[in-house]
Structures are given as structure tokens and as C-alpha cells.
Amino acid sequence: MSDSDTGGIAESIAYVAQIRADMWRNGFRPVPVHNFNADLPEKLRGKKPFGGEGWQLRAAADPPEAVVLVPDRHALNTGMLTAGLRAIDIDVADPDLAETVVVLAEQRYGPTIRRTRNNSGKTLLVYRAADGMPPKRWISGAHGKLEVLGCGQQCVAHGIHYTGALLLWQRGAPHETPIEQLPAVDEAAILTFLAECAPLIGGSDIQTTEMVTKSTSRSHTPRQATLELDDVVAALAVIPNNRLDWDFWFEIAAATHAATGGSEAGHQAFLDWSRRCAGHDDRTTRRKWSDLGRNPVTRITAGTLIYQARKNDPEFLSPSVAGRLDPHAAVRAKICKLRGQDVAGSLSRLAQRMERGRRQTARALKNLSLPKEI
């Protein structure tokens, strides 16, 4: 890979990271999605959530992991969780028929943001659920399929379709439009709309996805580390721990456990952070760490750790992110490690080493025999 290729990837990663941050700022929950050219079956390229099982939980965290973790270069497409939304996916190949469905929706609910691509008439309209998080509903027929995505699904918001077409938006995009500006739609109106559209696409009965709650009684599978240990240590170094606040202490414990997969190194990193508070107790910390291994708190993720670090230091950049986006990564990593330590002493020792190097260089030059003419 050439330097120019590396730079292009870094620029793409930085752009995607900003898009996801802006989506979250507007109230949407971004989801990392595989690239359009991923080694997947054609219909899954560019639309399958990245990271395997549990992507809904990671997107439902506050903030979502996609906001605080550096984008993976294999997952630069970005989806958005549709829980609390009514995203009308018009999967109809005939562009005139697709436009007819769009007109029906906008006459009933009003205009809204709309996703398109230039090689197809298929399109997506995004509305807000008037109440709660309703499930997916759909109709299928001879002329296509009409889905109203909801709880448990996601739709791709930014990136490239598997055909190579760029995803485009009309009337604003999720990273540009606050979610509260979307028109709200109730379920009675959704059912009426689907019933009206059924004859157009040759469909009949309206289908609804069953809402399934996963059992919490199943055996626990150990969680995998989601952050490098250096990132965890750097984040903990800038998160304050100077007050007796059980809820905050537990949140950092759970986030550190999630970030490190409950490893012993992760426990040691959290132990060092916890000891900075006068109310710390080693036995309590060990017991709570073990409890988290048996009963992980899925709503608290590694993203919480980075979020808290940035609350205290808005310019915080973890070493792994710096290594991909920042040409001065080594300097930033050194600064992160110095936080919370004797910075003045470290700088003094650095100055002493520089002075010794200067003197050694001067002596070497003095003893160097140079020709009188060159």
C-alpha cells in the first residue's frame, strides 16, 4: 500500500468518524456497516452491520460505540438504528411506481428526508414514530416490497451501495437534520398507508415482525476486548476520581470491564484508577469486577469510557486513534501516559537527557578531524 493510499484511508476514516458524531448529535444512532465490496454474499455487501451479534445493543448504548471508537477500514458504510423511527423502504424497481408510493406517503405524513441513489428508483423515507418503538411492518407483491423499518432493524444512511452507487439524500441527511424535525407518524396511519399501497404492488396481507425479548437466563459467553489496553489506560488517566460517587464508580468499572473483556490487565488498570479515591477498597473492587464477569451490564460499553474521558478533556485522543489519524501519534501517546503523573518531573528528566546529548555531540565534533579543504 502506497503512502497516498494510506492517506486516502485516513481521510475516509476521519470523514466517517465526523459523520457518525454528527448523526449522534442530531439524535440518530449510527451503526458501523460492512463496505460495499466486502467478502459477503452480494445482497449483504454494504448493508450488513459490522461486528457480529449484539450490534443493536452497541448502537443503543449512550453514546453508541460507533461514535467513540475509530471506524474500521472494512466498515466505512454507516447505518442508523431504526428503533423509534418509521423508515419506509420502497423496494420497488419501477421508478414511476416507486414515485407514486412516495407521493402517497408525503400526502399522508408530509415531506421528510429521503435517501436515493442514481442507478435505481428504489428509495427510503425517514419519519419519526409518534409513540414508542414499534416493530417492522411490510407488504410484498409482484412489483416489489414495501417495508416500514422499526425496532430491531437498521437502514444504511451513508456510504456506497453494493452496485457501486453513492447513497444520496434529499431535504437533508441524518447528519444534517435533528431527529425532532422529522414528522411524527402513528401506527394507525402506517397500517392505513400499507393497506393503500398493497394493490399498487400486487400485495395483500400486512406482515409484522414479532418482538422477541432475548432471555437473560442463558449461559454467559465471555466478552471480547473492544479497546486496546493502552487506550483504556489513557482514558482512565484523564477521568477524575476525586469524589465518593458509587454510580459513577460502577459506570467506569463496567465500561473498563467491557473494554478489556474482563481481563486481569483491565482489572489492574481499573484498580489503579479506583485507588485515586479516598473511599477505595481493594476487596470491594475485586468482588465487583468478578460480578461483572458473571453478569455484564450490556448497556454500558467501551464507548462510555471514551465518552467520559472526552467530557473531562475534549481534546482527548486515544493512542490507537492517534496512530491512524494523527501523524504525531507518538507525541500524543506520550502526553496521554503523562497525564495524572509527575509531568514537571518527566519534562525535567527529558531536558536533562537532551542536554547530555548536546554535550556529547559537541565533544564529538571537537575531536573530529576535518580536511582543510573540501
BALOBA-1460 file (C-alpha; in Angstrom, 3 decimals):
// residues 374
<rec num="1" residu="m" x="0.000" y="0.000" z="0.000"/>
<rec num="2" residu="s" x="1.457" y="3.388" z="-1.002"/>
<rec num="3" residu="d" x="1.647" y="6.468" z="1.218"/>
<rec num="4" residu="s" x="-1.074" y="8.091" z="-0.879"/>
<rec num="5" residu="d" x="-3.340" y="5.051" z="-0.355"/>
<rec num="6" residu="t" x="-2.741" y="5.219" z="3.396"/>
<rec num="7" residu="g" x="-3.533" y="8.921" z="3.420"/>
<rec num="8" residu="g" x="-6.756" y="8.312" z="1.496"/>
<rec num="9" residu="i" x="-7.895" y="5.697" z="4.004"/>
<rec num="10" residu="a" x="-7.053" y="8.016" z="6.906"/>
<rec num="11" residu="e" x="-9.054" y="10.821" z="5.305"/>
<rec num="12" residu="s" x="-12.003" y="8.442" z="4.771"/>
<rec num="13" residu="i" x="-11.840" y="7.253" z="8.379"/>
<rec num="14" residu="a" x="-11.782" y="10.831" z="9.647"/>
<rec num="15" residu="y" x="-14.753" y="11.748" z="7.417"/>
<rec num="16" residu="v" x="-16.806" y="8.744" z="8.545"/>
<rec num="17" residu="a" x="-15.999" y="9.456" z="12.203"/>
<rec num="18" residu="q" x="-17.298" y="13.008" z="11.780"/>
<rec num="19" residu="i" x="-20.480" y="11.834" z="10.006"/>
<rec num="20" residu="r" x="-21.222" y="9.426" z="12.878"/>
<rec num="21" residu="a" x="-20.574" y="12.094" z="15.512"/>
<rec num="22" residu="d" x="-22.915" y="14.494" z="13.709"/>
<rec num="23" residu="m" x="-25.622" y="11.814" z="13.439"/>
<rec num="24" residu="w" x="-25.472" y="11.213" z="17.193"/>
<rec num="25" residu="r" x="-25.568" y="14.963" z="17.850"/>
<rec num="26" residu="n" x="-28.812" y="15.063" z="15.826"/>
<rec num="27" residu="g" x="-30.372" y="12.228" z="17.825"/>
<rec num="28" residu="f" x="-29.705" y="9.284" z="15.471"/>
<rec num="29" residu="r" x="-27.804" y="6.146" z="16.497"/>
<rec num="30" residu="p" x="-25.094" y="5.234" z="13.958"/>
<rec num="31" residu="v" x="-24.239" y="1.611" z="13.158"/>
<rec num="32" residu="p" x="-20.941" y="0.514" z="11.511"/>
<rec num="33" residu="v" x="-21.718" y="-1.364" z="8.281"/>
<rec num="34" residu="h" x="-19.516" y="-3.531" z="6.043"/>
<rec num="35" residu="n" x="-18.072" y="-1.856" z="2.943"/>
<rec num="36" residu="f" x="-19.841" y="-2.265" z="-0.408"/>
<rec num="37" residu="n" x="-17.056" y="-4.555" z="-1.669"/>
<rec num="38" residu="a" x="-16.884" y="-6.793" z="1.430"/>
<rec num="39" residu="d" x="-16.338" y="-10.524" z="1.052"/>
<rec num="40" residu="l" x="-20.003" y="-11.300" z="1.650"/>
<rec num="41" residu="p" x="-22.964" y="-12.507" z="-0.423"/>
<rec num="42" residu="e" x="-23.857" y="-9.737" z="-2.870"/>
<rec num="43" residu="k" x="-27.093" y="-8.663" z="-1.159"/>
<rec num="44" residu="l" x="-25.289" y="-8.211" z="2.186"/>
<rec num="45" residu="r" x="-22.426" y="-6.101" z="0.886"/>
<rec num="46" residu="g" x="-22.637" y="-2.537" z="2.054"/>
<rec num="47" residu="k" x="-25.616" y="-3.198" z="4.338"/>
<rec num="48" residu="k" x="-24.719" y="-5.876" z="6.931"/>
<rec num="49" residu="p" x="-23.886" y="-4.439" z="10.394"/>
<rec num="50" residu="f" x="-20.222" y="-4.862" z="11.297"/>
<rec num="51" residu="g" x="-19.049" y="-6.637" z="14.444"/>
<rec num="52" residu="g" x="-21.394" y="-9.612" z="14.565"/>
<rec num="53" residu="e" x="-24.034" y="-10.376" z="17.179"/>
<rec num="54" residu="g" x="-25.004" y="-7.632" z="19.588"/>
<rec num="55" residu="w" x="-24.810" y="-4.728" z="17.154"/>
<rec num="56" residu="q" x="-28.225" y="-3.450" z="18.303"/>
<rec num="57" residu="l" x="-27.038" y="-3.255" z="21.924"/>
<rec num="58" residu="r" x="-23.844" y="-1.489" z="20.921"/>
<rec num="59" residu="a" x="-25.846" y="1.039" z="18.900"/>
<rec num="60" residu="a" x="-28.298" y="1.529" z="21.791"/>
<rec num="61" residu="a" x="-25.522" y="2.437" z="24.252"/>
<rec num="62" residu="d" x="-25.135" y="6.067" z="25.352"/>
<rec num="63" residu="p" x="-23.212" y="7.105" z="23.380"/>
<rec num="64" residu="p" x="-23.214" y="4.422" z="20.659"/>
<rec num="65" residu="e" x="-19.881" y="2.673" z="20.189"/>
<rec num="66" residu="a" x="-19.761" y="3.840" z="16.578"/>
<rec num="67" residu="v" x="-19.449" y="7.407" z="17.856"/>
<rec num="68" residu="v" x="-16.485" y="6.937" z="20.171"/>
<rec num="69" residu="l" x="-14.456" y="4.180" z="18.505"/>
<rec num="70" residu="v" x="-12.342" y="4.810" z="15.419"/>
<rec num="71" residu="p" x="-14.095" y="3.476" z="12.299"/>
<rec num="72" residu="d" x="-12.726" y="0.205" z="10.987"/>
<rec num="73" residu="r" x="-11.433" y="0.499" z="7.418"/>
<rec num="74" residu="h" x="-13.505" y="-2.576" z="6.499"/>
<rec num="75" residu="a" x="-16.724" y="-0.910" z="7.725"/>
<rec num="76" residu="l" x="-16.864" y="2.636" z="6.375"/>
<rec num="77" residu="n" x="-20.546" y="2.468" z="5.439"/>
<rec num="78" residu="t" x="-22.791" y="3.794" z="8.203"/>
<rec num="79" residu="g" x="-26.284" y="2.682" z="9.108"/>
<rec num="80" residu="m" x="-28.691" y="4.058" z="11.688"/>
<rec num="81" residu="l" x="-30.755" y="2.191" z="14.239"/>
<rec num="82" residu="t" x="-34.445" y="2.456" z="13.338"/>
<rec num="83" residu="a" x="-35.834" y="1.895" z="16.838"/>
<rec num="84" residu="g" x="-38.197" y="4.828" z="17.412"/>
<rec num="85" residu="l" x="-38.276" y="5.622" z="13.686"/>
<rec num="86" residu="r" x="-40.608" y="4.690" z="10.826"/>
<rec num="87" residu="a" x="-38.245" y="4.289" z="7.873"/>
<rec num="88" residu="i" x="-40.277" y="3.476" z="4.770"/>
<rec num="89" residu="d" x="-38.076" y="1.404" z="2.467"/>
<rec num="90" residu="i" x="-39.625" y="1.416" z="-1.018"/>
<rec num="91" residu="d" x="-38.039" y="-1.619" z="-2.665"/>
<rec num="92" residu="v" x="-39.836" y="-1.196" z="-5.993"/>
<rec num="93" residu="a" x="-37.813" y="-1.429" z="-9.231"/>
<rec num="94" residu="d" x="-40.269" y="0.552" z="-11.429"/>
<rec num="95" residu="p" x="-39.263" y="4.217" z="-10.825"/>
<rec num="96" residu="d" x="-42.743" y="5.565" z="-11.708"/>
<rec num="97" residu="l" x="-44.434" y="3.165" z="-9.299"/>
<rec num="98" residu="a" x="-41.869" y="3.941" z="-6.591"/>
<rec num="99" residu="e" x="-42.564" y="7.660" z="-7.047"/>
<rec num="100" residu="t" x="-46.298" y="7.023" z="-6.733"/>
<rec num="101" residu="v" x="-45.702" y="5.404" z="-3.340"/>
<rec num="102" residu="v" x="-43.536" y="8.380" z="-2.290"/>
<rec num="103" residu="v" x="-46.340" y="10.793" z="-3.215"/>
<rec num="104" residu="l" x="-48.881" y="8.773" z="-1.195"/>
<rec num="105" residu="a" x="-46.592" y="8.790" z="1.855"/>
<rec num="106" residu="e" x="-45.852" y="12.505" z="1.670"/>
<rec num="107" residu="q" x="-49.502" y="13.414" z="1.105"/>
<rec num="108" residu="r" x="-50.383" y="11.499" z="4.266"/>
<rec num="109" residu="y" x="-47.415" y="12.362" z="6.538"/>
<rec num="110" residu="g" x="-45.738" y="15.371" z="4.927"/>
<rec num="111" residu="p" x="-42.307" y="15.730" z="3.251"/>
<rec num="112" residu="t" x="-39.267" y="14.304" z="5.040"/>
<rec num="113" residu="i" x="-35.633" y="13.414" z="4.435"/>
<rec num="114" residu="r" x="-35.257" y="10.935" z="1.577"/>
<rec num="115" residu="r" x="-32.414" y="8.589" z="0.611"/>
<rec num="116" residu="t" x="-31.843" y="7.817" z="-3.062"/>
<rec num="117" residu="r" x="-29.182" y="6.514" z="-5.455"/>
<rec num="118" residu="n" x="-28.649" y="7.461" z="-9.079"/>
<rec num="119" residu="n" x="-28.878" y="3.944" z="-10.561"/>
<rec num="120" residu="s" x="-32.295" y="2.969" z="-9.189"/>
<rec num="121" residu="g" x="-35.748" y="4.293" z="-8.371"/>
<rec num="122" residu="k" x="-35.721" y="2.485" z="-5.027"/>
<rec num="123" residu="t" x="-35.798" y="4.953" z="-2.174"/>
<rec num="124" residu="l" x="-36.194" y="5.421" z="1.596"/>
<rec num="125" residu="l" x="-38.298" y="7.955" z="3.541"/>
<rec num="126" residu="v" x="-37.477" y="8.513" z="7.221"/>
<rec num="127" residu="y" x="-40.176" y="9.535" z="9.704"/>
<rec num="128" residu="r" x="-40.318" y="9.513" z="13.487"/>
<rec num="129" residu="a" x="-42.578" y="7.155" z="15.460"/>
<rec num="130" residu="a" x="-45.254" y="9.125" z="17.298"/>
<rec num="131" residu="d" x="-45.116" y="6.737" z="20.239"/>
<rec num="132" residu="g" x="-42.615" y="4.171" z="21.490"/>
<rec num="133" residu="m" x="-40.577" y="1.807" z="19.314"/>
<rec num="134" residu="p" x="-42.992" y="-0.019" z="17.006"/>
<rec num="135" residu="p" x="-41.890" y="-3.131" z="15.081"/>
<rec num="136" residu="k" x="-41.185" y="-3.648" z="11.419"/>
<rec num="137" residu="r" x="-44.232" y="-3.998" z="9.138"/>
<rec num="138" residu="w" x="-44.217" y="-4.859" z="5.439"/>
<rec num="139" residu="i" x="-46.102" y="-5.987" z="2.372"/>
<rec num="140" residu="s" x="-44.742" y="-7.955" z="-0.596"/>
<rec num="141" residu="g" x="-46.157" y="-8.295" z="-4.087"/>
<rec num="142" residu="a" x="-45.425" y="-8.983" z="-7.724"/>
<rec num="143" residu="h" x="-43.998" y="-5.491" z="-8.212"/>
<rec num="144" residu="g" x="-41.750" y="-5.317" z="-5.164"/>
<rec num="145" residu="k" x="-41.719" y="-4.903" z="-1.431"/>
<rec num="146" residu="l" x="-42.615" y="-2.094" z="0.932"/>
<rec num="147" residu="e" x="-41.069" y="-2.201" z="4.430"/>
<rec num="148" residu="v" x="-41.576" y="0.122" z="7.379"/>
<rec num="149" residu="l" x="-38.432" y="-0.497" z="9.426"/>
<rec num="150" residu="g" x="-38.569" y="-0.156" z="13.195"/>
<rec num="151" residu="c" x="-37.308" y="-1.708" z="16.406"/>
<rec num="152" residu="g" x="-34.555" y="-4.286" z="15.798"/>
<rec num="153" residu="q" x="-33.557" y="-3.056" z="12.327"/>
<rec num="154" residu="q" x="-31.221" y="-0.532" z="10.781"/>
<rec num="155" residu="c" x="-31.011" y="1.197" z="7.433"/>
<rec num="156" residu="v" x="-27.855" y="2.355" z="5.676"/>
<rec num="157" residu="a" x="-27.549" y="6.126" z="5.860"/>
<rec num="158" residu="h" x="-24.139" y="6.889" z="4.369"/>
<rec num="159" residu="g" x="-21.738" y="5.117" z="2.061"/>
<rec num="160" residu="i" x="-21.833" y="3.111" z="-1.144"/>
<rec num="161" residu="h" x="-24.424" y="0.598" z="-2.356"/>
<rec num="162" residu="y" x="-23.134" y="-2.819" z="-3.413"/>
<rec num="163" residu="t" x="-23.742" y="-1.778" z="-7.049"/>
<rec num="164" residu="g" x="-21.161" y="0.986" z="-6.618"/>
<rec num="165" residu="a" x="-23.685" y="3.827" z="-6.440"/>
<rec num="166" residu="l" x="-23.261" y="6.518" z="-3.806"/>
<rec num="167" residu="l" x="-26.138" y="6.889" z="-1.349"/>
<rec num="168" residu="l" x="-27.651" y="10.386" z="-1.658"/>
<rec num="169" residu="w" x="-30.129" y="12.400" z="0.412"/>
<rec num="170" residu="q" x="-32.817" y="14.939" z="-0.418"/>
<rec num="171" residu="r" x="-34.099" y="17.592" z="2.059"/>
<rec num="172" residu="g" x="-31.152" y="16.926" z="4.355"/>
<rec num="173" residu="a" x="-29.407" y="13.853" z="5.738"/>
<rec num="174" residu="p" x="-29.312" y="12.334" z="9.249"/>
<rec num="175" residu="h" x="-26.000" y="14.064" z="9.977"/>
<rec num="176" residu="e" x="-27.579" y="17.402" z="8.970"/>
<rec num="177" residu="t" x="-31.136" y="17.132" z="10.310"/>
<rec num="178" residu="p" x="-32.136" y="16.971" z="14.009"/>
<rec num="179" residu="i" x="-34.373" y="13.971" z="14.622"/>
<rec num="180" residu="e" x="-37.086" y="16.109" z="16.227"/>
<rec num="181" residu="q" x="-37.602" y="17.877" z="12.875"/>
<rec num="182" residu="l" x="-38.855" y="14.652" z="11.280"/>
<rec num="183" residu="p" x="-42.658" y="14.394" z="11.017"/>
<rec num="184" residu="a" x="-44.142" y="12.009" z="13.600"/>
<rec num="185" residu="v" x="-46.301" y="9.112" z="12.375"/>
<rec num="186" residu="d" x="-48.673" y="6.940" z="14.423"/>
<rec num="187" residu="e" x="-49.248" y="3.234" z="13.795"/>
<rec num="188" residu="a" x="-52.847" y="3.615" z="12.668"/>
<rec num="189" residu="a" x="-51.615" y="5.839" z="9.839"/>
<rec num="190" residu="i" x="-48.873" y="3.322" z="8.956"/>
<rec num="191" residu="l" x="-51.393" y="0.488" z="8.680"/>
<rec num="192" residu="t" x="-53.701" y="2.601" z="6.519"/>
<rec num="193" residu="f" x="-50.793" y="3.577" z="4.258"/>
<rec num="194" residu="l" x="-49.680" y="-0.046" z="3.766"/>
<rec num="195" residu="a" x="-53.255" y="-1.077" z="3.001"/>
<rec num="196" residu="e" x="-53.487" y="1.657" z="0.347"/>
<rec num="197" residu="c" x="-50.191" y="0.581" z="-1.230"/>
<rec num="198" residu="a" x="-50.909" y="-3.157" z="-1.290"/>
<rec num="199" residu="p" x="-52.934" y="-3.117" z="-4.553"/>
<rec num="200" residu="l" x="-50.261" y="-0.975" z="-6.243"/>
<rec num="201" residu="i" x="-47.504" y="-3.542" z="-5.754"/>
<rec num="202" residu="g" x="-49.740" y="-6.595" z="-6.044"/>
<rec num="203" residu="g" x="-49.546" y="-7.404" z="-2.329"/>
<rec num="204" residu="s" x="-52.154" y="-8.423" z="0.180"/>
<rec num="205" residu="d" x="-51.725" y="-9.044" z="3.921"/>
<rec num="206" residu="i" x="-49.620" y="-6.756" z="6.099"/>
<rec num="207" residu="q" x="-46.846" y="-8.658" z="7.885"/>
<rec num="208" residu="t" x="-45.408" y="-7.668" z="11.267"/>
<rec num="209" residu="t" x="-42.126" y="-8.739" z="12.857"/>
<rec num="210" residu="e" x="-42.668" y="-10.381" z="16.230"/>
<rec num="211" residu="m" x="-40.967" y="-8.504" z="19.077"/>
<rec num="212" residu="v" x="-38.691" y="-11.047" z="20.740"/>
<rec num="213" residu="t" x="-37.028" y="-10.334" z="24.073"/>
<rec num="214" residu="k" x="-33.812" y="-12.290" z="24.491"/>
<rec num="215" residu="s" x="-33.670" y="-14.356" z="27.650"/>
<rec num="216" residu="t" x="-31.235" y="-13.227" z="30.310"/>
<rec num="217" residu="s" x="-31.064" y="-16.701" z="31.814"/>
<rec num="218" residu="r" x="-28.865" y="-18.171" z="29.082"/>
<rec num="219" residu="s" x="-25.262" y="-19.011" z="29.894"/>
<rec num="220" residu="h" x="-22.887" y="-16.102" z="29.617"/>
<rec num="221" residu="t" x="-20.283" y="-16.016" z="26.855"/>
<rec num="222" residu="p" x="-17.138" y="-14.124" z="27.870"/>
<rec num="223" residu="r" x="-16.943" y="-10.722" z="26.250"/>
<rec num="224" residu="q" x="-14.084" y="-9.871" z="23.909"/>
<rec num="225" residu="a" x="-11.895" y="-6.840" z="24.496"/>
<rec num="226" residu="t" x="-13.063" y="-3.921" z="22.347"/>
<rec num="227" residu="l" x="-10.278" y="-1.427" z="23.148"/>
<rec num="228" residu="e" x="-6.528" y="-1.798" z="23.280"/>
<rec num="229" residu="l" x="-5.148" y="-1.718" z="26.819"/>
<rec num="230" residu="d" x="-3.168" y="1.472" z="26.092"/>
<rec num="231" residu="d" x="-6.432" y="3.181" z="25.109"/>
<rec num="232" residu="v" x="-8.074" y="2.081" z="28.355"/>
<rec num="233" residu="v" x="-5.149" y="3.271" z="30.490"/>
<rec num="234" residu="a" x="-5.015" y="6.589" z="28.626"/>
<rec num="235" residu="a" x="-8.759" y="7.169" z="29.094"/>
<rec num="236" residu="l" x="-8.656" y="6.309" z="32.812"/>
<rec num="237" residu="a" x="-5.737" y="8.695" z="33.255"/>
<rec num="238" residu="v" x="-7.928" y="11.674" z="32.321"/>
<rec num="239" residu="i" x="-11.151" y="10.576" z="34.047"/>
<rec num="240" residu="p" x="-11.273" y="12.151" z="37.524"/>
<rec num="241" residu="n" x="-11.909" y="10.041" z="40.629"/>
<rec num="242" residu="n" x="-11.864" y="12.513" z="43.475"/>
<rec num="243" residu="r" x="-15.384" y="12.092" z="44.855"/>
<rec num="244" residu="l" x="-17.377" y="9.343" z="46.574"/>
<rec num="245" residu="d" x="-19.936" y="8.586" z="43.871"/>
<rec num="246" residu="w" x="-20.963" y="4.918" z="43.706"/>
<rec num="247" residu="d" x="-22.942" y="5.219" z="40.447"/>
<rec num="248" residu="f" x="-20.058" y="6.907" z="38.640"/>
<rec num="249" residu="w" x="-17.526" y="4.422" z="40.075"/>
<rec num="250" residu="f" x="-19.666" y="1.487" z="38.914"/>
<rec num="251" residu="e" x="-20.126" y="3.000" z="35.457"/>
<rec num="252" residu="i" x="-16.347" y="3.270" z="34.982"/>
<rec num="253" residu="a" x="-15.900" y="-0.279" z="36.336"/>
<rec num="254" residu="a" x="-18.447" y="-1.693" z="33.870"/>
<rec num="255" residu="a" x="-17.023" y="0.318" z="30.953"/>
<rec num="256" residu="t" x="-13.471" y="-0.819" z="31.734"/>
<rec num="257" residu="h" x="-14.651" y="-4.419" z="32.046"/>
<rec num="258" residu="a" x="-16.384" y="-4.199" z="28.651"/>
<rec num="259" residu="a" x="-13.410" y="-2.502" z="27.015"/>
<rec num="260" residu="t" x="-10.896" y="-5.115" z="28.212"/>
<rec num="261" residu="g" x="-13.089" y="-8.214" z="28.086"/>
<rec num="262" residu="g" x="-12.778" y="-8.543" z="31.871"/>
<rec num="263" residu="s" x="-9.059" y="-9.336" z="31.645"/>
<rec num="264" residu="e" x="-6.679" y="-9.212" z="34.608"/>
<rec num="265" residu="a" x="-4.813" y="-6.359" z="32.946"/>
<rec num="266" residu="g" x="-8.107" y="-4.493" z="32.697"/>
<rec num="267" residu="h" x="-8.778" y="-5.147" z="36.368"/>
<rec num="268" residu="q" x="-5.352" y="-3.774" z="37.279"/>
<rec num="269" residu="a" x="-5.971" y="-0.647" z="35.196"/>
<rec num="270" residu="f" x="-9.312" y="-0.061" z="36.922"/>
<rec num="271" residu="l" x="-7.753" y="-0.819" z="40.327"/>
<rec num="272" residu="d" x="-5.139" y="1.887" z="39.753"/>
<rec num="273" residu="w" x="-7.886" y="4.349" z="38.845"/>
<rec num="274" residu="s" x="-10.097" y="3.389" z="41.791"/>
<rec num="275" residu="r" x="-7.218" y="3.832" z="44.272"/>
<rec num="276" residu="r" x="-7.139" y="7.528" z="43.462"/>
<rec num="277" residu="c" x="-10.298" y="7.938" z="45.584"/>
<rec num="278" residu="a" x="-10.078" y="8.020" z="49.379"/>
<rec num="279" residu="g" x="-13.012" y="5.613" z="49.689"/>
<rec num="280" residu="h" x="-11.335" y="2.828" z="47.648"/>
<rec num="281" residu="d" x="-11.285" y="-0.758" z="48.940"/>
<rec num="282" residu="d" x="-9.317" y="-3.491" z="47.132"/>
<rec num="283" residu="r" x="-11.660" y="-6.324" z="48.170"/>
<rec num="284" residu="t" x="-14.795" y="-4.476" z="47.067"/>
<rec num="285" residu="t" x="-13.181" y="-3.688" z="43.729"/>
<rec num="286" residu="r" x="-12.138" y="-7.295" z="43.136"/>
<rec num="287" residu="r" x="-15.605" y="-8.577" z="44.084"/>
<rec num="288" residu="k" x="-17.375" y="-6.131" z="41.781"/>
<rec num="289" residu="w" x="-15.012" y="-6.974" z="38.903"/>
<rec num="290" residu="s" x="-15.831" y="-10.670" z="39.330"/>
<rec num="291" residu="d" x="-19.569" y="-9.889" z="39.471"/>
<rec num="292" residu="l" x="-19.301" y="-8.056" z="36.146"/>
<rec num="293" residu="g" x="-17.772" y="-11.185" z="34.619"/>
<rec num="294" residu="r" x="-20.819" y="-13.225" z="35.622"/>
<rec num="295" residu="n" x="-23.426" y="-10.533" z="34.966"/>
<rec num="296" residu="p" x="-22.150" y="-7.998" z="32.409"/>
<rec num="297" residu="v" x="-24.016" y="-4.717" z="32.058"/>
<rec num="298" residu="t" x="-24.691" y="-4.627" z="28.317"/>
<rec num="299" residu="r" x="-25.971" y="-1.053" z="28.304"/>
<rec num="300" residu="i" x="-22.526" y="0.193" z="29.400"/>
<rec num="301" residu="t" x="-19.811" y="-0.312" z="26.784"/>
<rec num="302" residu="a" x="-16.247" y="0.685" z="25.980"/>
<rec num="303" residu="g" x="-17.717" y="3.786" z="24.374"/>
<rec num="304" residu="t" x="-18.702" y="5.048" z="27.839"/>
<rec num="305" residu="l" x="-15.030" y="5.098" z="28.829"/>
<rec num="306" residu="i" x="-14.014" y="7.265" z="25.870"/>
<rec num="307" residu="y" x="-17.067" y="9.474" z="26.360"/>
<rec num="308" residu="q" x="-16.169" y="10.167" z="29.997"/>
<rec num="309" residu="a" x="-12.561" y="10.890" z="29.055"/>
<rec num="310" residu="r" x="-13.693" y="13.430" z="26.484"/>
<rec num="311" residu="k" x="-16.093" y="15.054" z="28.962"/>
<rec num="312" residu="n" x="-13.090" y="15.880" z="31.130"/>
<rec num="313" residu="d" x="-10.730" y="16.628" z="28.243"/>
<rec num="314" residu="p" x="-12.489" y="17.498" z="24.950"/>
<rec num="315" residu="e" x="-9.179" y="17.123" z="23.079"/>
<rec num="316" residu="f" x="-8.537" y="13.606" z="24.375"/>
<rec num="317" residu="l" x="-7.369" y="11.228" z="21.656"/>
<rec num="318" residu="s" x="-6.675" y="7.577" z="22.465"/>
<rec num="319" residu="p" x="-3.344" y="6.157" z="21.254"/>
<rec num="320" residu="s" x="-4.900" y="3.788" z="18.686"/>
<rec num="321" residu="v" x="-6.965" y="6.572" z="17.143"/>
<rec num="322" residu="a" x="-3.949" y="8.867" z="17.102"/>
<rec num="323" residu="g" x="-1.931" y="6.180" z="15.363"/>
<rec num="324" residu="r" x="-4.383" y="6.085" z="12.475"/>
<rec num="325" residu="l" x="-5.348" y="9.713" z="12.138"/>
<rec num="326" residu="d" x="-2.530" y="11.769" z="13.627"/>
<rec num="327" residu="p" x="0.997" y="12.000" z="12.196"/>
<rec num="328" residu="h" x="2.178" y="12.996" z="15.693"/>
<rec num="329" residu="a" x="0.676" y="9.914" z="17.319"/>
<rec num="330" residu="a" x="3.788" y="9.081" z="19.347"/>
<rec num="331" residu="v" x="3.817" y="12.535" z="20.933"/>
<rec num="332" residu="r" x="0.122" y="12.356" z="21.800"/>
<rec num="333" residu="a" x="0.501" y="8.878" z="23.253"/>
<rec num="334" residu="k" x="3.342" y="10.131" z="25.435"/>
<rec num="335" residu="i" x="1.186" y="13.016" z="26.630"/>
<rec num="336" residu="c" x="-1.666" y="10.609" z="27.482"/>
<rec num="337" residu="k" x="0.697" y="8.483" z="29.564"/>
<rec num="338" residu="l" x="1.979" y="11.581" z="31.368"/>
<rec num="339" residu="r" x="-1.490" y="12.689" z="32.436"/>
<rec num="340" residu="g" x="-2.009" y="12.204" z="36.134"/>
<rec num="341" residu="q" x="1.732" y="11.650" z="36.700"/>
<rec num="342" residu="d" x="4.605" y="13.971" z="37.589"/>
<rec num="343" residu="v" x="4.587" y="15.898" z="34.323"/>
<rec num="344" residu="a" x="7.048" y="18.528" z="35.543"/>
<rec num="345" residu="g" x="9.473" y="15.833" z="36.694"/>
<rec num="346" residu="s" x="9.162" y="13.964" z="33.396"/>
<rec num="347" residu="l" x="9.847" y="17.125" z="31.409"/>
<rec num="348" residu="s" x="12.827" y="17.907" z="33.630"/>
<rec num="349" residu="r" x="14.307" y="14.454" z="33.016"/>
<rec num="350" residu="l" x="13.695" y="14.871" z="29.284"/>
<rec num="351" residu="a" x="15.536" y="18.216" z="29.338"/>
<rec num="352" residu="q" x="18.474" y="16.624" z="31.181"/>
<rec num="353" residu="r" x="18.747" y="13.881" z="28.568"/>
<rec num="354" residu="m" x="18.672" y="16.474" z="25.787"/>
<rec num="355" residu="e" x="21.436" y="18.456" z="27.478"/>
<rec num="356" residu="r" x="23.608" y="15.350" z="27.854"/>
<rec num="357" residu="g" x="23.078" y="14.596" z="24.178"/>
<rec num="358" residu="r" x="24.045" y="18.143" z="23.238"/>
<rec num="359" residu="r" x="27.297" y="17.936" z="25.243"/>
<rec num="360" residu="q" x="28.185" y="14.551" z="23.749"/>
<rec num="361" residu="t" x="27.605" y="15.907" z="20.253"/>
<rec num="362" residu="a" x="29.786" y="18.961" z="20.968"/>
<rec num="363" residu="r" x="32.649" y="16.766" z="22.216"/>
<rec num="364" residu="a" x="32.383" y="14.513" z="19.175"/>
<rec num="365" residu="l" x="32.548" y="17.468" z="16.810"/>
<rec num="366" residu="k" x="35.519" y="18.938" z="18.654"/>
<rec num="367" residu="n" x="37.508" y="15.723" z="18.310"/>
<rec num="368" residu="l" x="36.513" y="15.193" z="14.692"/>
<rec num="369" residu="s" x="39.403" y="15.665" z="12.220"/>
<rec num="370" residu="l" x="38.120" y="17.564" z="9.200"/>
<rec num="371" residu="p" x="40.053" y="18.229" z="5.969"/>
<rec num="372" residu="k" x="41.170" y="21.830" z="5.484"/>
<rec num="373" residu="e" x="39.625" y="21.933" z="2.025"/>
<rec num="374" residu="i" x="36.676" y="20.158" z="0.563"/>
